[in-house]
Amino acid sequence: AAMRGPCTPLPDFYNFGILVEGFQERQVTGEAFNPEYYPSLIEGCGFQKEDDHYSFRNELDGNTVFEKMMQRLEHVLEKHGHGASLRPFDVTNFHRDAAIVCEVINRSFESESFYSMVDVETQEFMLRNIAPLDEMHWFRIMEENGRPVGVNLSAPNGDDLLFGETISGIRVENFGVLPEYQRSFAASSLYYDGWVAH
C-alpha cells in the first residue's frame, strides 16, 4: 500500500507536499507553507520523501530578462493583434462570471493528473476568498467573439498587510486558458495584460 500527500484540500494539482526549507521566506500563494517541525513529525511516523519540488522568488524591478520578454511580447501583440477582448470580472453578475471562471479553469486543467474538477458553488467560495467584491474588477475574462476562453484571477497581494506593510504587488491566484487557445495570441494577450494592467 502507498499513501501520497500531504496536500491542500483545494482543487489544485500543484499543492502536494510540505515545505522543508526556506521557512524564513514569506508564504507564496499556491505553495506549501507549514511549521518547521512538520518534516521531522512526518518522517517520525515512518514516511519517506518521494521527490523534491523547487520554488523560486524573482524580483521584477530591474530584471532584464523579464523586461526583454515583455518587450518581445508587446512587439508580437502589436504585430499580430491580441486575438481576443479582455474585460473585468463583473461583480454585478457575480454568479454568471463565477460560472465562466469555473468552466474555463476546469477545461484548462482537465487533462492534469491531480486536478479535481470544481462545481460553481465551490468556485464562488474560492473567488470570495481570493479578493473582496470591491477588488474583483482586477480579475480578467478573455473572450473571443463573445465566447469566454481565458481567465486571470489576479488581485492586490493582501498578504503584505499580515506583515504590517502596505500592499506593494499583486498575486495571481489562478490563470487558465481553454486548451484550444493555449498557444494563441489571445493567451499571450491575457498574460501580458496581467502584468501591465496592474
DRENTORRO-406245 format. One line per 4 residues: number of its first residue (from 0); for each residue y, x, z of C-alpha. Coordinates in steps of 0.001 Angstrom, whole numbers, always signed. Layout:
<recs>
NUM = Y/X/Z ~ ...;
</recs>
This chain:
<recs>
0 = +0/+0/+0 ~ +3563/+1070/-591 ~ +6938/-75/+599 ~ +10197/+521/-1213;
4 = +13624/+490/+382 ~ +15672/+22/+2369 ~ +18019/-1870/+118 ~ +21014/-4113/+318;
8 = +20361/-7844/+37 ~ +22886/-8085/-2790 ~ +21511/-8809/-6278 ~ +22112/-5292/-7475;
12 = +19739/-2655/-8763 ~ +21701/+396/-7565 ~ +21666/-197/-3819 ~ +18341/+1261/-2817;
16 = +18036/+3914/-171 ~ +20221/+5300/+2592 ~ +22965/+7854/+2943 ~ +21584/+11211/+4141;
20 = +24652/+13448/+3639 ~ +28395/+13002/+3347 ~ +28926/+10884/+6448 ~ +32448/+12302/+6752;
24 = +33412/+10671/+3441 ~ +34670/+7110/+3107 ~ +32234/+4466/+2013 ~ +32185/+3867/-1716;
28 = +31757/+298/-2871 ~ +28229/-301/-4106 ~ +26805/+2798/-2407 ~ +24681/+3045/+708;
32 = +26555/+3668/+3942 ~ +24775/+3784/+7278 ~ +24864/+5541/+10640 ~ +23817/+9195/+10699;
36 = +20694/+8516/+12761 ~ +19033/+6350/+10076 ~ +17257/+9190/+8208 ~ +15533/+10528/+11348;
40 = +14748/+6999/+12566 ~ +13077/+6059/+9284 ~ +11201/+9373/+8960 ~ +10113/+8995/+12614;
44 = +8366/+5764/+11582 ~ +6261/+7734/+9104 ~ +8218/+7089/+5912 ~ +8907/+9809/+3342;
48 = +11728/+10274/+901 ~ +10737/+9355/-2652 ~ +13662/+10820/-4550 ~ +17362/+11714/-4413;
52 = +20336/+9867/-5870 ~ +23746/+11525/-6046 ~ +27248/+10120/-5843 ~ +30397/+11939/-6839;
56 = +34026/+11456/-5920 ~ +36617/+12230/-8550 ~ +40398/+12182/-8350 ~ +42003/+10784/-11486;
60 = +45547/+12093/-10968 ~ +45823/+15367/-12839 ~ +42249/+15090/-14144 ~ +42493/+16447/-17697;
64 = +39015/+15238/-18693 ~ +39882/+11664/-17677 ~ +43295/+11894/-19379 ~ +41716/+13101/-22642;
68 = +39105/+10346/-22502 ~ +41793/+7688/-22016 ~ +43918/+9125/-24847 ~ +40924/+9090/-27171;
72 = +40052/+5530/-26146 ~ +43656/+4433/-26707 ~ +43610/+6017/-30180 ~ +40312/+4317/-31088;
76 = +41577/+917/-29924 ~ +44849/+1329/-31828 ~ +42904/+2198/-34972 ~ +40164/-438/-34755;
80 = +41716/-3143/-32631 ~ +40470/-4474/-29352 ~ +37947/-6874/-30865 ~ +38492/-9496/-28194;
84 = +41093/-11046/-25961 ~ +41437/-10499/-22237 ~ +42601/-12995/-19679 ~ +42813/-13039/-15908;
88 = +40363/-14987/-13771 ~ +41829/-18470/-13350 ~ +41659/-19471/-9683 ~ +42821/-22991/-10571;
92 = +39498/-23258/-12451 ~ +37518/-21257/-9897 ~ +34151/-22972/-10436 ~ +34382/-22667/-14232;
96 = +35324/-18982/-14174 ~ +32766/-18194/-11443 ~ +30090/-19706/-13713 ~ +31349/-17496/-16566;
100 = +31157/-14393/-14354 ~ +27658/-15398/-13231 ~ +26414/-15843/-16806 ~ +27916/-12593/-18073;
104 = +26713/-10478/-15138 ~ +23197/-11964/-15243 ~ +22915/-11406/-19004 ~ +24420/-7913/-18743;
108 = +21797/-6684/-16293 ~ +18790/-8914/-17008 ~ +16772/-6045/-18511 ~ +17243/-3786/-15452;
112 = +14128/-3379/-13339 ~ +15639/-4103/-9947 ~ +18318/-6633/-10799 ~ +17952/-10065/-9214;
116 = +19483/-12960/-11110 ~ +22030/-14898/-9080 ~ +22941/-18564/-9148 ~ +26521/-19801/-9387;
120 = +26719/-20617/-5679 ~ +25796/-17033/-4757 ~ +28234/-15688/-7341 ~ +31036/-17801/-5882;
124 = +30236/-16444/-2412 ~ +30326/-12858/-3701 ~ +33620/-13407/-5571 ~ +35273/-14764/-2431;
128 = +34155/-11632/-575 ~ +35487/-9231/-3187 ~ +39073/-10458/-3029 ~ +41130/-13292/-1614;
132 = +42032/-16058/-4067 ~ +45570/-14735/-4491 ~ +44183/-11405/-5760 ~ +41567/-12769/-8174;
136 = +44104/-12581/-11006 ~ +43132/-8897/-11076 ~ +39694/-9898/-12377 ~ +39441/-9877/-16175;
140 = +37380/-12034/-18505 ~ +36946/-10820/-22063 ~ +36464/-13421/-24789 ~ +35708/-13201/-28468;
144 = +36549/-16337/-30439 ~ +36666/-18281/-27171 ~ +33221/-17057/-26040 ~ +33103/-15032/-22776;
148 = +31482/-11681/-23498 ~ +32546/-9442/-20601 ~ +33978/-9334/-17088 ~ +35694/-6685/-14995;
152 = +35865/-7512/-11293 ~ +38468/-5053/-10030 ~ +40715/-5675/-7051 ~ +43012/-3708/-4735;
156 = +40986/-1422/-2505 ~ +41372/-3192/+824 ~ +39091/-585/+2423 ~ +42199/+1623/+2717;
160 = +43528/-805/+5344 ~ +40484/-98/+7538 ~ +41727/+3479/+7839 ~ +45290/+2435/+8705;
164 = +46597/+3348/+5275 ~ +48387/+1383/+2607 ~ +46354/+254/-373 ~ +46528/+3044/-2908;
168 = +43994/+2157/-5542 ~ +41535/-293/-6955 ~ +37827/-746/-6587 ~ +35565/-2006/-9309;
172 = +33046/-4357/-7764 ~ +31278/-5220/-10977 ~ +31651/-4697/-14676 ~ +29450/-6426/-17208;
176 = +29343/-6918/-20950 ~ +26785/-9025/-22816 ~ +24087/-6774/-24324 ~ +25102/-7501/-27916;
180 = +28678/-6312/-27171 ~ +27944/-3265/-25036 ~ +28611/-755/-27813 ~ +31558/-2595/-29291;
184 = +35302/-2070/-29346 ~ +35504/-5164/-27166 ~ +33622/-3356/-24385 ~ +35898/-330/-24794;
188 = +38902/-2611/-24517 ~ +37673/-4124/-21262 ~ +37031/-665/-19814 ~ +40435/+601/-20917;
192 = +42234/-2436/-19517 ~ +40523/-1921/-16191 ~ +42387/+1358/-15786 ~ +45773/+720/-17383;
196 = +46400/-2833/-16155 ~ +46036/-1832/-12523;
</recs>
